Amino acid sequence: MGTANPQMPLIAVVTPLFPLPHQPYRGRFIYETVLALQRYADVRVLCPIPVYPAWSTVFRPHLLTRLDTSYSPPGVNATYFSYPALPLISRPWNGAVCSRRLHPYLEKLRPAVVLSYWLYPEGYAAVRASHALGIPAIAGARGSDLRRIPDPLTRRLVAKTLREADYVLTVSRELRSLALRLGAHEDRSASILNGCDSNVFHPTDRAAAREKLGILPSEKVILYVGRFVKAKGVPELTAAFSALRNELPELRLVCVGSGPLKPDMVSASDRILTPGEQSPPEVARWMAAADLFCLPSHSEGCPNVVIEAISCGCPVVATDVGGTPELVTPECGILVRAENVARLTEALRAGLTRSWDREAIHSMFSRTWDNVAQETYATCQRVMNR
């Protein structure tokens, strides 16, 4: 794990959401935070990953059965380690098992503070192991770990994590209010909005972007970026696009990402393009080329793809869930109720026919990852000083 820098406080970041060899963009927003936080502190990432028996992939092909512990993404000091798990069955004990695996790493590092992202089981494990060593712990919630708790027992363990953490961070005010209802302390919690890499996500020449991507000047493009799953509202988006397709023959839907609903999307229309997972610069190019960005999620924390679209000057149609209303105003987009195809269709139609000021949209969001790092480090300092 290397030797700590004595000139800077040592912060251990504990999270399962970090890049993996086969998923280089996994946990990208935590990765960006860590890169920026290294300007202010010596940061070491501890990445616990549940590893499942080989037979479990028959039922859940996405589960990991082995972990490459030698991997570390560029620019950070990250240590990956596994803990054993069983699908559904081991959920009540995953936090305790993860804590036992995490304890020796923290004991060796002896950080000034532990900052975890994802409340259960890894955040629970971080708080438990840290306190056993007399180290303060900050628990960070990203969205689904608070909004989509799978069962009552997990809910109790999430609430315990929120109550016992020395501080709680969320990525939106709405998420903080939910954390408070579950047990977080008013005076020991705050929301720190995500940031954006302005070197990548900024307005660029639309005509050049379209030419590069093979989009004709006459085409209207709706862009989606994310997982192809029901919870992201992909079925509603596909249905709304199909309805508009009859009115607008030159309309195209571009869906960047991957997921189990891809076959359904591809079969729905020959005007739905799925270029796969893309690097941040490629996503930014699609945002420059698109007429609208759409995120019809059923649940969100602080959707960074919305921040990135606004930073590119691309107008947004999104559902009014989670922290999304904290980002989207009438000047840069349209909000609609979730899981409503008719309203989504109306909003997309209105967005495609409206004349948007893309430079004004871009100017509405200037928050960088360094802003996030500064606020996160200030919180770590308060906790360390306390």
PyMOL commands that set and color helices and strands:
alter all, ss='L'
color gray80, all
select helices_A, chain A and resi 28-37+54-58+91-109+119-132+144-147+152-164+173-182+186-188+206-213+230-232+234-245+262-268+280-289+304-311+324-326+341-353+358-363+369-385
alter helices_A, ss='H'
color red, helices_A
select strands_A, chain A and resi 10-14+42-51+77-84+113-117+137-141+167-170+189-191+220-225+251-256+272-276+292-295+316-319+333-336
alter strands_A, ss='S'
color yellow, strands_A
deselect
rebuild
show_as cartoon
